[in-house]
Amino acid sequence: MSCSFDLPQDLFVEVLVRLSIQDVVKCTAVCKSWNSNIKNPTFISAHLSLKKTISFYSCLLLFRLCTTQAKPGSTSPECVEHYSLRFDNEKVDEYKKLHFPANEFQSTGRCFRVAGSYNGLVCLVDDQMGPYRDNFILWNPSIRKAVRTARPTVTFFSHGPFEAFVGFGFDSETSDYRLLRFVQLILDDYKICIEVEVYSLNLNRWKSITDIAPNYCVSIPMRKTYGHSFVNGAIHLLAYDRKGNQGRIVVLAFDVSREVFSEMALPDFLSNDYKRLVDSEILIYGQSSIAVLTDDYHKMYLWVMKEYGVSSSWTKVLVGAGERVPRVLFFRKEEEVFLITDLGGRIASFDIKSQHFKNVVFDSLNLSSIDSILTGKMYPVVDSFAESLVLLDKGTPFCYVIDESGGTEAPLPLMEVLCG
């Protein structure tokens, strides 16, 4: 089909950016030239940039909540993952529910781990059943498309037992989405050998960068609930420098564009005790810095780096003076966080200055128990989110129509669902 009219490129973007993501996808069926223009990476990037300037779309939060249900033929309940987009307002009102294609993604554990989200992509990691599974998925729920990465070079079958940190980020210089995988091989004598590799979505390929990586032990949280640690163009992780008699814990920052590591010092309270490596994790603080959460005798402490890269700007904030807080999820604002309380695993908003808790209600969902949250089986996720067309030019569509009578979901072609 040929178009009877064409729009100048700048006007084309200006018009389509004001449409919903679903309507933009429908426009790919107008004619071949529109299909080609909309799926062009330049348009996808321009569309995302303009979307971020519209306040309606720049204040969205991604929520992942988990519930359990009976599994046919099994005495053990199964985990059900519920994803939604919510407004970052007083009541955290729901914007839309997101369909999660669990049958197609096929987690071998209770549920996926979320390694972060950026520009509308959610990075899902499936390795909770040990090193036999290396399943990494980049998923855009707004357009219902996903890609499964190529298999990494370091696996159980190639290298034996290991633990791994996985981080997710974006290379703004090449418009490429990257995964960092910091692998600790466990040798027969219980010594640790490091292998580090990076994945490129543009190339769909992993490559080793072990030769430029520091030979440190990295933090693999026992709960396996680490999330978004990408800010200022770098993926951040906690690591233990084994050199010298004392050793020290530092923040490693991996610049995804330049592919170089740098490090930042922690406060003495954190850096001088190796055991804190297991009980600590990194969060994003505001738009351009980091925070470290640590568990100290059943009290949670937040250390925020007020000025990114300046070690003297670390400031300690005590959280959980009134009730036990098993996990801080997300800095909603610089002085407000979403966290989990120990009262049934409820999510609350906590004002750091006033030390005031306020429960967040989620449409009567029966959330997973606090035991499951503490063991990292079914932890909630909160992250900032921007709807986008990323993956529209690649990836596999996962589009389904729900049978309201209670039957199974029936797959339909992408265009039939979005344009029918």
Residue pairs with C-beta under 8 A, 6 or more apart in sequence:
1 30
1 31
1 32
2 31
2 32
2 33
3 30
3 31
3 32
3 33
3 34
6 33
7 15
9 37
12 37
12 43
13 43
13 46
13 47
13 50
14 50
16 24
16 27
16 38
16 47
17 47
17 50
17 51
17 54
19 27
21 142
21 143
21 387
21 388
21 389
22 418
24 38
24 47
24 389
25 38
25 143
25 389
25 392
25 414
25 418
25 419
26 418
26 419
27 34
27 38
28 34
28 35
28 38
28 39
28 392
28 415
29 35
29 415
29 419
37 43
38 44
38 389
38 392
39 392
39 393
40 393
41 175
41 393
43 389
44 388
44 389
44 390
44 392
44 393
45 175
47 388
47 389
48 119
48 120
48 386
48 388
48 389
48 390
51 57
51 58
51 386
51 387
51 388
52 58
52 386
57 386
57 387
58 386
59 87
59 88
59 89
60 85
60 86
60 87
60 88
60 95
60 384
60 385
60 386
60 387
61 85
61 86
61 87
61 88
61 92
61 330
61 382
61 383
61 384
61 385
62 83
62 84
62 85
62 117
62 122
62 381
62 382
62 383
62 384
62 385
63 82
63 83
63 84
63 85
63 86
63 362
63 380
63 381
63 382
64 81
64 82
64 83
64 114
64 380
64 381
65 81
65 82
65 84
65 362
65 365
65 367
65 368
65 380
66 79
66 80
66 81
66 82
66 110
66 111
66 367
66 368
66 372
66 378
66 379
66 380
67 79
67 80
67 82
67 365
67 366
67 367
67 368
68 77
68 78
68 79
68 80
68 368
68 372
68 378
69 77
69 78
69 80
70 77
70 78
71 77
71 78
78 110
79 110
79 111
79 368
79 377
79 378
80 102
81 100
81 102
81 111
81 112
82 97
82 100
82 365
83 97
83 98
83 99
83 100
83 141
84 94
84 95
84 96
84 97
84 98
85 94
85 95
85 96
85 98
85 385
85 387
86 92
86 93
86 94
86 95
87 93
87 94
87 95
88 332
88 384
92 360
94 363
98 141
98 142
99 141
99 144
99 398
99 400
99 402
100 141
101 144
101 146
101 398
101 400
103 409
104 398
105 112
105 124
105 126
105 137
105 139
105 146
106 126
106 135
107 126
107 128
107 135
108 126
108 128
108 129
108 133
108 135
109 126
109 127
109 128
109 129
109 377
110 128
110 372
110 377
110 378
111 128
111 377
111 378
112 124
112 125
112 126
112 137
113 124
113 125
113 126
113 127
113 128
113 166
113 224
113 225
113 226
114 122
114 123
114 124
114 125
114 227
114 381
114 383
115 123
115 124
115 125
115 166
115 167
115 168
115 179
115 226
115 227
115 228
116 122
116 123
116 167
116 168
116 169
116 227
116 228
116 229
116 230
116 383
117 123
117 168
117 228
117 383
117 384
117 385
118 168
118 169
118 170
118 177
118 228
118 230
119 170
119 177
119 386
119 388
119 390
120 140
120 142
120 385
120 386
120 387
120 388
120 389
120 390
121 138
121 139
121 140
121 177
121 388
121 390
121 391
122 138
122 139
122 140
122 141
123 136
123 137
123 138
123 139
123 166
123 168
123 179
124 136
124 137
124 138
124 139
125 135
125 136
125 166
126 133
126 135
126 136
126 137
127 133
127 134
127 135
127 164
127 166
128 224
128 376
128 377
130 156
131 155
131 156
131 161
131 162
132 156
134 151
134 152
134 155
135 148
136 148
136 149
136 152
136 166
136 179
136 199
137 146
137 147
137 148
137 149
138 146
138 147
138 149
138 177
138 201
138 391
138 395
139 145
139 146
140 146
140 388
140 389
140 390
140 391
140 392
140 395
142 387
142 388
142 389
143 389
143 391
143 392
144 397
144 398
144 399
144 414
144 417
145 391
145 392
145 394
145 395
145 396
145 397
145 398
145 414
146 391
146 395
146 396
146 398
147 201
147 204
147 391
147 394
147 395
147 396
149 179
149 199
149 201
149 204
149 206
150 199
150 204
150 205
150 206
151 206
152 181
152 197
152 199
152 206
153 197
153 206
153 207
153 208
154 162
154 164
154 181
154 183
154 185
154 195
154 197
156 162
159 183
159 185
159 195
160 185
160 186
161 185
161 186
162 183
162 184
162 185
162 186
162 195
163 183
163 184
163 186
163 220
164 181
164 182
164 183
164 184
164 220
165 180
165 181
165 182
165 218
165 219
165 220
165 226
165 237
166 179
166 180
166 181
166 182
167 179
167 180
167 182
167 229
167 230
167 235
167 236
167 237
167 254
168 177
168 178
168 179
168 180
168 228
168 230
168 235
169 177
169 178
169 180
169 230
169 233
169 234
169 235
169 254
169 256
170 176
170 177
170 178
170 230
170 256
171 177
171 178
171 256
171 257
172 233
172 257
173 257
174 202
174 257
175 202
176 200
176 201
176 202
176 203
177 200
177 201
177 202
177 390
178 198
178 199
178 200
178 201
178 235
178 256
179 198
179 199
180 196
180 198
180 235
180 254
180 256
181 196
181 197
181 198
181 199
181 206
182 194
182 196
182 213
182 218
182 237
183 194
183 195
183 196
183 197
184 192
184 193
184 194
184 217
184 218
184 220
185 192
185 193
185 194
185 195
186 192
187 193
192 217
194 210
194 213
194 215
194 216
195 208
195 210
196 208
196 209
196 210
196 213
197 206
197 207
197 208
197 209
197 210
198 206
198 207
198 209
198 256
198 259
199 205
199 206
200 207
209 259
212 259
212 260
212 261
213 261
214 239
214 241
214 252
214 261
214 263
215 242
216 239
216 240
216 241
216 242
216 250
216 252
217 239
217 240
217 242
217 277
218 237
218 238
218 239
218 240
218 252
219 226
219 237
219 238
219 239
219 240
219 277
219 278
219 280
219 281
221 278
221 281
221 376
222 278
222 376
223 327
223 374
223 375
223 376
223 379
224 376
225 281
225 327
225 376
225 379
226 281
226 282
227 283
227 329
227 381
227 383
228 283
228 284
228 383
229 235
229 236
229 237
229 282
229 283
229 284
229 290
230 236
230 256
230 284
231 284
231 287
231 288
231 289
231 290
231 308
232 253
232 288
232 289
232 308
233 255
233 256
233 257
234 253
234 254
234 255
234 256
234 262
235 253
235 254
235 256
236 251
236 252
236 253
236 254
236 282
236 290
237 251
237 252
237 254
237 282
238 249
238 250
238 251
238 252
238 277
238 280
238 281
238 282
238 292
239 249
239 250
239 251
239 252
239 263
239 277
240 247
240 248
240 249
240 250
240 274
240 277
241 247
241 248
241 249
241 250
241 263
246 272
247 274
248 271
248 272
249 266
249 270
249 271
249 272
249 273
249 274
249 276
249 277
249 280
250 263
250 264
250 265
250 266
250 271
251 263
251 264
251 265
251 266
251 282
251 290
251 292
252 261
252 262
252 263
253 261
253 262
253 263
253 264
254 260
254 261
255 261
255 262
264 305
264 309
264 311
265 271
265 311
266 292
266 303
266 311
266 314
267 303
267 314
267 316
269 303
269 316
270 276
270 280
270 292
270 294
270 303
276 294
279 294
279 295
279 296
280 292
280 293
280 294
280 295
281 292
281 293
282 290
282 291
282 292
282 293
283 290
283 291
283 292
283 293
283 302
283 328
283 330
283 331
284 290
284 291
284 330
284 331
285 291
285 304
285 305
285 331
285 334
286 331
286 333
286 334
288 308
289 304
289 305
289 306
289 307
289 308
290 304
290 305
290 308
291 302
291 303
291 304
291 305
291 331
292 302
292 303
293 300
293 301
293 302
293 303
293 328
294 300
294 301
294 303
298 324
299 318
299 319
299 320
299 321
300 318
300 319
300 320
300 325
300 328
301 316
301 317
301 318
301 319
302 316
302 317
302 318
302 319
302 328
302 337
302 352
303 314
303 315
303 316
303 317
304 314
304 315
304 317
304 334
305 313
305 314
305 315
306 313
306 314
306 315
307 313
317 352
319 325
319 328
319 337
319 339
319 350
319 352
321 355
322 355
322 357
323 341
323 342
323 343
323 357
324 341
324 342
325 339
325 340
325 341
325 342
325 350
326 340
326 342
326 370
326 373
326 374
327 339
327 340
327 373
327 379
328 337
328 338
328 339
329 337
329 338
329 339
329 340
329 347
329 380
329 381
329 382
330 337
330 338
330 382
330 383
330 384
331 337
332 338
332 349
335 351
335 352
335 353
336 349
336 350
336 351
336 352
337 349
337 350
337 352
338 347
338 348
338 349
338 350
338 360
338 382
339 347
339 348
339 349
339 350
340 346
340 347
340 348
340 370
340 373
340 379
340 380
341 347
341 348
341 357
341 359
342 370
343 370
344 367
344 369
344 370
345 367
345 368
345 369
345 370
345 372
345 373
345 380
346 359
346 360
346 367
347 359
347 360
347 362
347 367
347 380
347 382
348 357
348 358
348 359
348 360
349 357
349 358
349 359
349 360
350 356
350 357
350 358
351 358
367 380
368 377
368 378
372 378
372 379
373 379
373 380
397 413
397 414
399 411
399 412
399 413
399 414
399 416
399 417
399 418
400 409
400 410
400 411
400 412
400 417
401 409
401 410
401 412
401 417
402 409
403 409
403 410
412 420
